[in-house]
Amino acid sequence: MTGKTHKAVGTAVGAGMVIYGVMTEQPLYALGMVTAPLGAMLPDVDHCNSELGRTNRKIFKTVRTAAIVVLLLSFLVGAVCFVTANAGVAVEWFLAVPVSLAVIAVTSDGFKKRFPFLTKHRGIMHTLTVPACIVIGQMSASSEAVKSLLLGLALGYVSHLAADCMTVAGCPVCFPFSTECLIHGPIVTGTVAEYVGAAVLGCGICYYAYMLGSGATAVNLAVCVLLFLTGFGIMYQLHKLVGGRKKSKVFKIVVVVFLIAAVALFVFGIVAREYTAAVVLGAVLSFAKKGKNHGRK
């Protein structure tokens, strides 16, 4: 989807946090309105034509230049300190050398060619890796205000992935199980369907926030989504590994065992039923998708 659409969905996330904060009398949640739109724009930093992407290129050039300067300076000063028998200071300066070399390597064209998934559009920036790191930081923060700001940033980021999963290009949200864009929808970017889909997603986010704020019993949506993607990714890779063009006996046996185990967990309530259902749903849809793709070949 386009940047304006992502910003609109991110604003809806911020509005949802305001709604939740007002209904639960926790006004600091309203700070999410500041960071959610930014989080919704952040994944497209890997797109050279996006607003953040153009800024990113300038930043990369500046960082690379700074790293080269620091490398030369640290090496020269470290050498001088070593010659003048000031070994302690020399070691401190020399420690900057490997860091500078690492920065130079990461910002080089060779790195982009060797590790394309880490730098290309809809690569690592369009996975749940970044929001997971933000959530870890949010949980570690001691200030409630900072927690609210980071939560808004993470939720806005996830809203971008959800919106892109509605498009035909999709997102590699099953990473690390797969780097392919397995989850995708019917929306073509730039059409009326994009704005309709974004409006539906935004309204759904606000309604879910209202439902949570009103005290209604709600399924832990984040856990269910993660389990769904896990089931989807594992089944996809399993099918790819032993399924092949024709479903092998090994694959059929594994699927049967998987389903029996899932049914047992669901019936006996060993694991929350909605969690089991999420994993099974992901696995079944992945199985159907893979089979459909083979049928087209």
Order of alpha helices (4+ residues) and beta strands (2+ residues): alpha-alpha-alpha-alpha-alpha-alpha-alpha-alpha-alpha-alpha-alpha-alpha-alpha
